[in-house]
Amino acid sequence: MKDYLIAERYARGLSESVAGDTDLESVAESLDALHALYRESHDFRSVLGNPAIDVARRIEVLRQLLEGTDTPTVVLRLAELLVRRGRIGLLGDVSVVFHELADTRLNRITADITSAAPLDDAQKARLKDALRRHTDREVRLDCRVDKALLGGVKAQLGDRVYDGSLRTRLKNLTDVLLAEG
C-alpha cells in the first residue's frame, strides 16, 4: 500500500506537468511502452535497478535506449527521477495511477467487459453507448471472453459491477425458487 501511495505522488506530478489534454494520450502510451520494456527485459530491469551500478551510468543507459524514440521528455525525466531515487520498480504502479488521472481529467472511464462469446462491432457500439448514457462519461471498452458465463455480459466500471450474465440470472432464479419452496 505504501508503494502505491508513493507511485500516486509521482503520477500526480507527471499529470500536472502535462499541459494539454491532447498530450495525455501520448504520455500514457509512452509510459506503458517503457513499463512493458522494463517488465519484459530482465537485462533492462537489472541495469536500472542495480544500486551497484553508478546512477549516472544507469541514466545514460536509459537515455541511450530511449534515444530515437518519440518518448516525451516528461516521461524520460520521470524515469530518470525514479532511477535516481531507487524507485524504478514503481513504474507499473505509476502507469496505472497516471491512466486513472488522465481518465478523470478527460472525463473518461474504462469498462471491463466480460462476455460468453466475442462481441461484434455493433454490440460493442451499443454497449458503449448505453454505458456512456449511464455514466455521462466517455467509455472505453476492455473486452474479454469467459465461456463460464454461458451467455450475456458482465460490465465493471470502477468499483461498480453490472452483471447481466446468464449464469447470474440462473443463480438468482434458483435462489428465488428455493426461497419460495
C-alpha positions, 0 to 999 in steps of 0.5 A: 500500500505504501508503494502505491501511495508513493507511485500516486505522488509521482503520477500526480506530478507527471499529470500536472506537468502535462499541459494539454489534454491532447498530450495525455494520450501520448504520455500514457502510451509512452509510459506503458511502452517503457513499463512493458520494456522494463517488465519484459527485459530482465537485462533492462530491469537489472541495469536500472535497478542495480544500486551497484551500478553508478546512477549516472551510468544507469541514466545514460543507459536509459537515455541511450535506449530511449534515444530515437524514440518519440518518448516525451521528455516528461516521461524520460525525466520521470524515469530518470527521477525514479532511477535516481531515487531507487524507485524504478520498480514503481513504474507499473504502479505509476502507469496505472495511477497516471491512466486513472488521472488522465481518465478523470481529467478527460472525463473518461472511464474504462469498462471491463467487459466480460462476455460468453462469446466475442462481441461484434462491432455493433454490440460493442457500439451499443454497449458503449453507448448505453454505458456512456448514457449511464455514466455521462462519461466517455467509455472505453471498452476492455473486452474479454471472453469467459465461456463460464458465463454461458451467455450475456455480459458482465460490465465493471466500471470502477468499483461498480459491477453490472452483471447481466450474465446468464449464469447470474440470472440462473443463480438468482432464479434458483435462489428465488425458487428455493426461497419460495419452496 
